[in-house]
Amino acid sequence: MSHHVVANYMIHTLLHGCRITFFIAIFPLLVVGASLNVASAATVMVATYEGVINPVTAEYFQSVLDEAVESNAHLLVFQLDTPGGLDTSMRLIIKEINASPVPVVVFVSPNGGRAASAGVFITMAAHVAAMAHGTNIGAAHPVAMGGGEMDKVMKAKVENDAVAYIKSIAEKRGRNAEWAEDAVRKSVSVTEKEALELGVIDLVVADLNELLVAIDGREVETATGTVVLKTKDVHLQDVPMTWRFEFLKVLSDPNIAYILMTIGTIGIIAELYSPGMILPGVVGAVSLILAFYSFQTLPINYAGLLLMMLGVVLLILEMQMFSYGLLSIGGIAAMILGSVMLMNGGAEFQKVSLSVILPVVLVFAGFILLLTGLAVKSFRRRPVTGAEALVGMTVLAKTDLDLEGQVWLKEGGELWNATSDVPIRVGQEADVTAVKGLRLLVTQHDKAKEGESST
Protein backbone atom coordinates (compact mmCIF):
# COMPACT_ATOMS: atom_id res chain seq x y z
CA MET A 1 0.00 0.00 0.00
CA SER A 2 2.78 2.42 0.88
CA HIS A 3 4.58 1.65 -2.44
CA HIS A 4 1.40 2.54 -4.34
CA VAL A 5 1.14 5.94 -2.57
CA VAL A 6 4.76 6.74 -3.23
CA ALA A 7 4.36 5.90 -6.92
CA ASN A 8 1.31 8.12 -7.28
CA TYR A 9 3.11 10.97 -5.57
CA MET A 10 6.11 10.65 -7.89
CA ILE A 11 3.88 10.59 -11.00
CA HIS A 12 1.95 13.67 -9.81
CA THR A 13 5.18 15.55 -9.12
CA LEU A 14 6.59 14.62 -12.51
CA LEU A 15 3.46 15.82 -14.36
CA HIS A 16 3.43 19.10 -12.43
CA GLY A 17 7.06 19.71 -13.31
CA CYS A 18 6.36 19.01 -16.97
CA ARG A 19 3.54 21.55 -17.01
CA ILE A 20 5.81 24.22 -15.51
CA THR A 21 8.59 23.44 -17.99
CA PHE A 22 6.15 23.58 -20.91
CA PHE A 23 4.79 26.97 -19.78
CA ILE A 24 8.30 28.39 -19.38
CA ALA A 25 9.19 27.20 -22.86
CA ILE A 26 6.04 28.45 -24.58
CA PHE A 27 5.70 31.85 -22.82
CA PRO A 28 8.41 33.67 -24.87
CA LEU A 29 6.81 32.36 -28.06
CA LEU A 30 3.44 33.78 -26.99
CA VAL A 31 5.00 37.17 -26.25
CA VAL A 32 6.84 37.24 -29.57
CA GLY A 33 3.67 36.23 -31.41
CA ALA A 34 1.69 39.02 -29.77
CA SER A 35 4.41 41.51 -30.63
CA LEU A 36 4.41 40.37 -34.25
CA ASN A 37 0.65 40.84 -34.45
CA VAL A 38 0.93 44.41 -33.13
CA ALA A 39 3.86 45.18 -35.40
CA SER A 40 2.07 43.77 -38.43
CA ALA A 41 -0.80 46.27 -38.02
CA ALA A 42 -0.17 49.24 -40.32
CA THR A 43 0.13 52.65 -38.65
CA VAL A 44 -2.06 55.52 -39.78
CA MET A 45 -1.02 58.87 -38.36
CA VAL A 46 -3.76 61.44 -37.77
CA ALA A 47 -3.09 65.19 -37.50
CA THR A 48 -5.79 67.80 -36.95
CA TYR A 49 -5.58 71.51 -37.74
CA GLU A 50 -8.22 74.20 -37.37
CA GLY A 51 -7.44 77.80 -38.21
CA VAL A 52 -5.58 80.06 -40.60
CA ILE A 53 -2.88 78.62 -42.87
CA ASN A 54 0.36 80.33 -41.83
CA PRO A 55 4.02 79.47 -41.16
CA VAL A 56 3.02 77.64 -37.96
CA THR A 57 0.68 75.40 -39.98
CA ALA A 58 3.42 74.62 -42.50
CA GLU A 59 5.94 73.79 -39.78
CA TYR A 60 3.44 71.60 -37.92
CA PHE A 61 2.49 69.70 -41.09
CA GLN A 62 6.15 69.21 -42.01
CA SER A 63 6.98 67.85 -38.54
CA VAL A 64 4.06 65.38 -38.67
CA LEU A 65 4.97 64.22 -42.17
CA ASP A 66 8.63 63.79 -41.17
CA GLU A 67 7.53 61.67 -38.21
CA ALA A 68 5.31 59.59 -40.51
CA VAL A 69 8.22 58.93 -42.88
CA GLU A 70 10.66 58.10 -40.06
CA SER A 71 8.22 55.70 -38.38
CA ASN A 72 7.38 54.07 -41.73
CA ALA A 73 3.69 54.92 -41.34
CA HIS A 74 1.34 53.57 -43.98
CA LEU A 75 -0.75 56.74 -44.28
CA LEU A 76 -1.15 60.29 -42.96
CA VAL A 77 -4.65 61.70 -42.49
CA PHE A 78 -4.69 65.50 -42.21
CA GLN A 79 -8.04 66.67 -40.82
CA LEU A 80 -8.47 70.27 -41.95
CA ASP A 81 -10.84 73.13 -41.19
CA THR A 82 -9.57 76.48 -42.48
CA PRO A 83 -10.81 79.84 -43.82
CA GLY A 84 -7.61 80.15 -45.86
CA GLY A 85 -4.30 81.82 -45.23
CA LEU A 86 -0.92 82.77 -46.62
CA ASP A 87 0.09 81.70 -50.11
CA THR A 88 3.70 80.99 -49.10
CA SER A 89 2.70 78.64 -46.28
CA MET A 90 0.15 76.88 -48.52
CA ARG A 91 2.78 76.22 -51.18
CA LEU A 92 5.20 74.80 -48.60
CA ILE A 93 2.55 72.30 -47.48
CA ILE A 94 1.76 71.28 -51.06
CA LYS A 95 5.47 70.80 -51.83
CA GLU A 96 5.72 68.47 -48.82
CA ILE A 97 2.70 66.47 -50.04
CA ASN A 98 4.08 66.13 -53.57
CA ALA A 99 7.49 64.98 -52.30
CA SER A 100 6.12 62.59 -49.68
CA PRO A 101 6.62 58.81 -49.97
CA VAL A 102 3.77 58.44 -47.45
CA PRO A 103 0.26 58.92 -48.92
CA VAL A 104 -1.54 61.97 -47.54
CA VAL A 105 -5.31 62.13 -47.11
CA VAL A 106 -6.81 65.58 -46.52
CA PHE A 107 -10.13 65.19 -44.72
CA VAL A 108 -12.19 68.40 -44.49
CA SER A 109 -13.95 68.01 -41.17
CA PRO A 110 -15.79 68.16 -38.78
CA ASN A 111 -19.41 68.85 -39.66
CA GLY A 112 -19.60 72.59 -40.33
CA GLY A 113 -15.94 72.81 -41.33
CA ARG A 114 -14.61 74.23 -44.58
CA ALA A 115 -11.64 74.35 -46.91
CA ALA A 116 -11.65 77.90 -48.25
CA SER A 117 -9.02 79.86 -50.14
CA ALA A 118 -5.64 78.20 -49.42
CA GLY A 119 -7.53 75.18 -48.06
CA VAL A 120 -8.85 74.46 -51.58
CA PHE A 121 -5.33 74.13 -52.97
CA ILE A 122 -4.19 71.86 -50.12
CA THR A 123 -7.26 69.62 -50.34
CA MET A 124 -6.97 69.18 -54.11
CA ALA A 125 -3.22 68.46 -53.80
CA ALA A 126 -3.77 65.48 -51.47
CA HIS A 127 -3.41 61.90 -52.68
CA VAL A 128 -6.95 61.37 -51.42
CA ALA A 129 -9.38 64.27 -50.87
CA ALA A 130 -12.36 63.64 -48.60
CA MET A 131 -15.00 65.77 -46.93
CA ALA A 132 -17.33 65.21 -44.00
CA HIS A 133 -21.06 65.85 -44.20
CA GLY A 134 -22.08 69.48 -43.78
CA THR A 135 -18.79 70.96 -45.06
CA ASN A 136 -17.94 73.19 -48.01
CA ILE A 137 -15.01 74.01 -50.26
CA GLY A 138 -14.13 76.92 -52.56
CA ALA A 139 -13.68 80.72 -52.68
CA ALA A 140 -10.01 80.61 -53.59
CA HIS A 141 -9.60 84.04 -55.19
CA PRO A 142 -6.31 85.67 -54.07
CA VAL A 143 -6.60 88.84 -52.00
CA ALA A 144 -4.19 91.74 -51.47
CA MET A 145 -2.02 91.54 -48.39
CA GLY A 146 -1.60 94.58 -46.18
CA GLY A 147 -4.99 96.08 -46.89
CA GLY A 148 -4.01 97.81 -50.12
CA GLU A 149 -5.73 97.48 -53.48
CA MET A 150 -3.81 95.84 -56.33
CA ASP A 151 -3.77 97.61 -59.68
CA LYS A 152 -5.26 95.82 -62.68
CA VAL A 153 -1.93 94.54 -64.01
CA MET A 154 -0.78 93.14 -60.68
CA LYS A 155 -4.22 91.69 -59.97
CA ALA A 156 -4.20 89.88 -63.31
CA LYS A 157 -0.69 88.54 -62.70
CA VAL A 158 -1.53 87.19 -59.25
CA GLU A 159 -4.83 85.71 -60.42
CA ASN A 160 -3.32 84.00 -63.46
CA ASP A 161 -0.50 82.59 -61.38
CA ALA A 162 -2.99 81.13 -58.88
CA VAL A 163 -5.11 79.68 -61.70
CA ALA A 164 -2.13 78.00 -63.33
CA TYR A 165 -1.04 76.56 -60.00
CA ILE A 166 -4.42 75.11 -59.00
CA LYS A 167 -5.03 73.70 -62.51
CA SER A 168 -1.69 71.89 -62.41
CA ILE A 169 -2.60 70.47 -59.00
CA ALA A 170 -6.03 69.31 -60.21
CA GLU A 171 -4.65 67.71 -63.36
CA LYS A 172 -1.91 65.93 -61.41
CA ARG A 173 -4.52 64.30 -59.15
CA GLY A 174 -7.13 63.77 -61.88
CA ARG A 175 -9.60 66.27 -60.46
CA ASN A 176 -11.87 68.89 -62.03
CA ALA A 177 -9.48 71.57 -63.32
CA GLU A 178 -12.32 73.69 -64.78
CA TRP A 179 -14.02 74.02 -61.40
CA ALA A 180 -10.65 74.72 -59.78
CA GLU A 181 -10.16 77.67 -62.15
CA ASP A 182 -13.64 78.99 -61.32
CA ALA A 183 -12.85 78.72 -57.61
CA VAL A 184 -9.97 81.15 -58.18
CA ARG A 185 -11.42 83.50 -60.79
CA LYS A 186 -15.06 83.57 -59.63
CA SER A 187 -14.67 82.52 -55.98
CA VAL A 188 -17.23 79.73 -56.44
CA SER A 189 -17.90 77.52 -53.43
CA VAL A 190 -19.73 74.17 -53.25
CA THR A 191 -21.02 71.72 -50.65
CA GLU A 192 -19.43 68.34 -50.06
CA LYS A 193 -22.04 66.57 -52.22
CA GLU A 194 -21.60 69.01 -55.09
CA ALA A 195 -17.82 68.69 -54.80
CA LEU A 196 -18.11 64.91 -55.11
CA GLU A 197 -20.43 65.16 -58.14
CA LEU A 198 -18.12 67.67 -59.83
CA GLY A 199 -15.05 65.51 -59.29
CA VAL A 200 -13.37 67.99 -56.98
CA ILE A 201 -12.90 65.41 -54.21
CA ASP A 202 -12.85 61.62 -53.98
CA LEU A 203 -15.09 60.79 -51.03
CA VAL A 204 -17.80 62.02 -48.69
CA VAL A 205 -17.77 60.16 -45.37
CA ALA A 206 -19.24 60.63 -41.93
CA ASP A 207 -16.10 60.21 -39.85
CA LEU A 208 -12.54 58.93 -39.74
CA ASN A 209 -13.51 55.28 -39.31
CA GLU A 210 -15.76 55.38 -42.38
CA LEU A 211 -12.97 57.11 -44.29
CA LEU A 212 -10.49 54.31 -43.53
CA VAL A 213 -12.98 51.66 -44.62
CA ALA A 214 -13.79 53.56 -47.84
CA ILE A 215 -10.20 54.02 -49.02
CA ASP A 216 -9.08 50.45 -48.32
CA GLY A 217 -7.65 48.96 -51.52
CA ARG A 218 -7.37 52.32 -53.32
CA GLU A 219 -4.23 52.92 -55.38
CA VAL A 220 -2.44 56.27 -55.12
CA GLU A 221 0.68 57.69 -56.76
CA THR A 222 3.30 59.01 -54.34
CA ALA A 223 6.76 60.45 -54.96
CA THR A 224 8.21 56.92 -54.77
CA GLY A 225 5.60 55.10 -56.85
CA THR A 226 2.20 53.44 -56.61
CA VAL A 227 0.91 52.54 -53.14
CA VAL A 228 -2.10 50.33 -52.44
CA LEU A 229 -3.84 51.56 -49.31
CA LYS A 230 -4.56 48.88 -46.71
CA THR A 231 -6.52 50.63 -44.01
CA LYS A 232 -8.48 47.82 -42.37
CA ASP A 233 -7.45 46.91 -38.82
CA VAL A 234 -4.85 49.66 -38.73
CA HIS A 235 -3.23 51.22 -35.68
CA LEU A 236 -4.27 54.89 -35.38
CA GLN A 237 -1.66 57.27 -33.97
CA ASP A 238 -2.89 60.75 -33.15
CA VAL A 239 -0.30 63.54 -33.47
CA PRO A 240 -1.67 66.64 -31.73
CA MET A 241 0.01 70.03 -31.84
CA THR A 242 2.67 70.43 -29.15
CA TRP A 243 2.48 73.31 -26.67
CA ARG A 244 5.07 75.13 -28.79
CA PHE A 245 2.93 74.99 -31.92
CA GLU A 246 -0.19 75.95 -29.93
CA PHE A 247 1.66 78.96 -28.48
CA LEU A 248 2.93 80.10 -31.89
CA LYS A 249 -0.54 79.60 -33.34
CA VAL A 250 -2.00 81.95 -30.71
CA LEU A 251 0.68 84.53 -31.50
CA SER A 252 -0.31 84.51 -35.18
CA ASP A 253 -3.75 85.91 -34.29
CA PRO A 254 -3.81 89.61 -35.38
CA ASN A 255 -5.77 90.59 -32.26
CA ILE A 256 -3.15 89.00 -30.01
CA ALA A 257 -0.33 90.64 -31.98
CA TYR A 258 -2.01 94.04 -31.61
CA ILE A 259 -2.53 93.61 -27.86
CA LEU A 260 1.08 92.48 -27.39
CA MET A 261 2.34 95.55 -29.26
CA THR A 262 0.25 97.83 -27.04
CA ILE A 263 1.39 96.12 -23.83
CA GLY A 264 5.00 96.39 -25.01
CA THR A 265 4.64 100.10 -25.71
CA ILE A 266 3.03 100.75 -22.32
CA GLY A 267 5.79 98.80 -20.57
CA ILE A 268 8.60 100.71 -22.27
CA ILE A 269 6.94 104.09 -21.58
CA ALA A 270 6.42 103.16 -17.91
CA GLU A 271 10.09 102.19 -17.62
CA LEU A 272 11.21 105.47 -19.21
CA TYR A 273 8.89 107.44 -16.91
CA SER A 274 10.26 105.75 -13.81
CA PRO A 275 13.69 104.19 -14.53
CA GLY A 276 14.73 101.29 -12.32
CA MET A 277 11.32 99.64 -11.95
CA ILE A 278 12.65 96.83 -14.20
CA LEU A 279 9.40 94.81 -14.38
CA PRO A 280 7.56 97.14 -16.82
CA GLY A 281 10.64 97.29 -19.02
CA VAL A 282 11.08 93.52 -19.08
CA VAL A 283 7.39 92.87 -19.78
CA GLY A 284 7.38 95.57 -22.43
CA ALA A 285 10.48 94.25 -24.20
CA VAL A 286 9.23 90.65 -24.22
CA SER A 287 5.80 91.73 -25.47
CA LEU A 288 7.31 93.77 -28.31
CA ILE A 289 9.55 90.87 -29.38
CA LEU A 290 6.55 88.52 -29.46
CA ALA A 291 4.54 91.15 -31.37
CA PHE A 292 7.30 91.49 -33.98
CA TYR A 293 7.32 87.71 -34.39
CA SER A 294 3.56 87.81 -34.95
CA PHE A 295 3.95 90.53 -37.57
CA GLN A 296 6.09 88.13 -39.64
CA THR A 297 3.06 85.87 -40.05
CA LEU A 298 0.59 88.69 -40.76
CA PRO A 299 0.02 91.24 -43.54
CA ILE A 300 1.17 94.57 -42.08
CA ASN A 301 0.13 97.96 -43.48
CA TYR A 302 3.09 100.24 -42.74
CA ALA A 303 1.01 103.40 -43.10
CA GLY A 304 -1.13 102.11 -40.24
CA LEU A 305 1.98 101.31 -38.20
CA LEU A 306 3.34 104.85 -38.73
CA LEU A 307 0.00 106.34 -37.69
CA MET A 308 0.07 104.31 -34.50
CA MET A 309 3.62 105.47 -33.77
CA LEU A 310 2.53 109.08 -34.38
CA GLY A 311 -0.33 108.59 -31.93
CA VAL A 312 2.06 107.28 -29.28
CA VAL A 313 4.41 110.25 -29.83
CA LEU A 314 1.54 112.75 -29.51
CA LEU A 315 0.36 111.16 -26.28
CA ILE A 316 3.90 111.21 -24.86
CA LEU A 317 4.25 114.89 -25.82
CA GLU A 318 1.09 115.54 -23.81
CA MET A 319 3.14 114.51 -20.77
CA GLN A 320 5.83 117.09 -21.58
CA MET A 321 3.73 120.11 -22.54
CA PHE A 322 0.22 121.36 -21.82
CA SER A 323 -1.93 121.55 -24.96
CA TYR A 324 -5.32 121.64 -23.23
CA GLY A 325 -6.01 118.11 -24.47
CA LEU A 326 -5.36 118.77 -28.17
CA LEU A 327 -2.35 116.44 -28.32
CA SER A 328 -4.30 113.74 -26.48
CA ILE A 329 -7.22 113.97 -28.91
CA GLY A 330 -4.87 113.87 -31.89
CA GLY A 331 -2.94 110.94 -30.41
CA ILE A 332 -6.06 108.88 -29.73
CA ALA A 333 -7.44 109.58 -33.22
CA ALA A 334 -4.12 108.61 -34.84
CA MET A 335 -3.95 105.38 -32.83
CA ILE A 336 -7.50 104.36 -33.75
CA LEU A 337 -6.96 105.06 -37.47
CA GLY A 338 -3.59 103.34 -37.42
CA SER A 339 -5.02 100.33 -35.60
CA VAL A 340 -7.78 99.93 -38.18
CA MET A 341 -5.26 100.16 -41.02
CA LEU A 342 -2.50 98.12 -39.36
CA MET A 343 -3.77 94.67 -40.28
CA ASN A 344 -6.54 95.21 -42.79
CA GLY A 345 -6.12 92.37 -45.26
CA GLY A 346 -8.82 91.32 -47.67
CA ALA A 347 -9.98 88.43 -45.44
CA GLU A 348 -11.62 88.83 -42.05
CA PHE A 349 -9.08 86.60 -40.32
CA GLN A 350 -6.33 89.07 -41.30
CA LYS A 351 -7.96 92.06 -39.57
CA VAL A 352 -7.87 93.38 -36.02
CA SER A 353 -11.36 93.38 -34.54
CA LEU A 354 -12.85 96.80 -33.79
CA SER A 355 -14.09 95.37 -30.48
CA VAL A 356 -10.41 94.90 -29.57
CA ILE A 357 -9.12 98.20 -30.98
CA LEU A 358 -11.43 100.56 -29.07
CA PRO A 359 -10.85 99.26 -25.51
CA VAL A 360 -7.11 98.85 -26.11
CA VAL A 361 -6.74 102.43 -27.40
CA LEU A 362 -8.83 103.79 -24.52
CA VAL A 363 -6.76 101.87 -21.96
CA PHE A 364 -3.55 103.11 -23.57
CA ALA A 365 -4.79 106.71 -23.65
CA GLY A 366 -5.92 106.43 -20.03
CA PHE A 367 -2.47 105.19 -19.06
CA ILE A 368 -0.78 108.13 -20.80
CA LEU A 369 -3.18 110.62 -19.21
CA LEU A 370 -2.51 109.07 -15.80
CA LEU A 371 1.23 109.55 -16.29
CA THR A 372 0.55 113.10 -17.47
CA GLY A 373 -1.40 113.83 -14.30
CA LEU A 374 1.37 112.41 -12.15
CA ALA A 375 3.93 114.49 -14.02
CA VAL A 376 1.90 117.69 -13.52
CA LYS A 377 1.44 116.92 -9.84
CA SER A 378 5.15 116.26 -9.45
CA PHE A 379 6.00 119.49 -11.28
CA ARG A 380 3.81 121.58 -8.98
CA ARG A 381 5.01 119.93 -5.79
CA ARG A 382 7.78 121.79 -3.92
CA PRO A 383 11.03 119.83 -3.78
CA VAL A 384 11.47 117.98 -0.50
CA THR A 385 15.15 117.11 -0.85
CA GLY A 386 18.34 118.89 -1.91
CA ALA A 387 19.17 122.57 -1.91
CA GLU A 388 15.94 123.59 -3.61
CA ALA A 389 13.99 122.23 -0.66
CA LEU A 390 15.43 125.02 1.53
CA VAL A 391 13.81 127.79 -0.52
CA GLY A 392 10.84 129.23 1.36
CA MET A 393 11.92 127.92 4.77
CA THR A 394 12.17 130.19 7.82
CA VAL A 395 15.55 130.70 9.53
CA LEU A 396 16.62 132.44 12.76
CA ALA A 397 19.48 134.95 12.72
CA LYS A 398 22.39 133.62 14.82
CA THR A 399 24.39 136.82 14.27
CA ASP A 400 23.60 140.25 12.97
CA LEU A 401 23.26 140.14 9.22
CA ASP A 402 24.80 143.31 7.84
CA LEU A 403 24.95 141.79 4.38
CA GLU A 404 26.58 138.64 5.80
CA GLY A 405 26.19 136.50 8.92
CA GLN A 406 24.95 133.13 10.20
CA VAL A 407 21.46 131.71 10.63
CA TRP A 408 19.82 128.66 12.19
CA LEU A 409 17.62 126.50 10.01
CA LYS A 410 14.50 126.04 12.14
CA GLU A 411 13.61 122.76 10.42
CA GLY A 412 16.60 120.56 11.21
CA GLY A 413 18.64 122.86 13.45
CA GLU A 414 21.49 123.38 10.97
CA LEU A 415 23.84 126.40 11.02
CA TRP A 416 24.26 128.10 7.64
CA ASN A 417 26.20 131.10 6.34
CA ALA A 418 23.76 133.63 5.00
CA THR A 419 23.63 136.84 2.98
CA SER A 420 20.87 139.44 3.22
CA ASP A 421 20.14 142.52 1.19
CA VAL A 422 18.67 144.20 4.28
CA PRO A 423 19.97 144.32 7.86
CA ILE A 424 18.64 141.54 10.11
CA ARG A 425 19.36 141.47 13.84
CA VAL A 426 20.19 138.53 16.09
CA GLY A 427 17.06 136.56 16.97
CA GLN A 428 15.00 137.88 14.10
CA GLU A 429 13.38 135.49 11.63
CA ALA A 430 14.14 135.53 7.92
CA ASP A 431 12.95 133.68 4.82
CA VAL A 432 15.25 131.75 2.47
CA THR A 433 14.92 133.05 -1.08
CA ALA A 434 17.72 131.12 -2.80
CA VAL A 435 20.69 128.83 -2.24
CA LYS A 436 24.11 129.53 -3.75
CA GLY A 437 26.57 126.79 -2.95
CA LEU A 438 26.85 126.63 0.85
CA ARG A 439 25.34 130.08 1.41
CA LEU A 440 21.68 131.01 1.86
CA LEU A 441 20.17 134.18 0.46
CA VAL A 442 17.61 135.47 2.96
CA THR A 443 15.26 138.39 3.38
CA GLN A 444 13.08 139.73 6.18
CA HIS A 445 10.40 137.30 7.31
CA ASP A 446 6.99 137.85 5.68
CA LYS A 447 4.54 137.77 8.59
CA ALA A 448 1.57 138.29 6.29
CA LYS A 449 2.46 135.08 4.48
CA GLU A 450 2.65 133.29 7.81
CA GLY A 451 -0.80 134.56 8.66
CA GLU A 452 -2.19 133.26 5.36
CA SER A 453 -0.74 129.80 5.98
CA SER A 454 -2.23 129.64 9.47
CA THR A 455 -5.80 130.44 8.34
Secondary structure as UniProt FT lines:
FT   HELIX           2..40
FT   STRAND          43..50
FT   HELIX           55..70
FT   TURN            71..72
FT   STRAND          75..82
FT   HELIX           87..98
FT   STRAND          104..108
FT   TURN            111..112
FT   STRAND          114..116
FT   HELIX           118..125
FT   STRAND          128..132
FT   TURN            133..134
FT   STRAND          136..138
FT   HELIX           145..147
FT   HELIX           152..173
FT   HELIX           177..185
FT   STRAND          189..191
FT   HELIX           192..198
FT   STRAND          203..205
FT   HELIX           208..214
FT   TURN            215..217
FT   STRAND          219..222
FT   TURN            223..224
FT   STRAND          225..228
FT   TURN            232..233
FT   STRAND          235..238
FT   HELIX           243..251
FT   HELIX           254..273
FT   TURN            275..276
FT   HELIX           279..296
FT   HELIX           302..320
FT   TURN            324..325
FT   HELIX           326..342
FT   HELIX           348..350
FT   HELIX           354..380
FT   HELIX           387..390
FT   TURN            391..392
FT   STRAND          394..397
FT   STRAND          404..409
FT   TURN            410..413
FT   STRAND          414..420
FT   TURN            426..427
FT   STRAND          429..436
FT   TURN            437..438
FT   STRAND          439..444
FT   HELIX           447..454
//
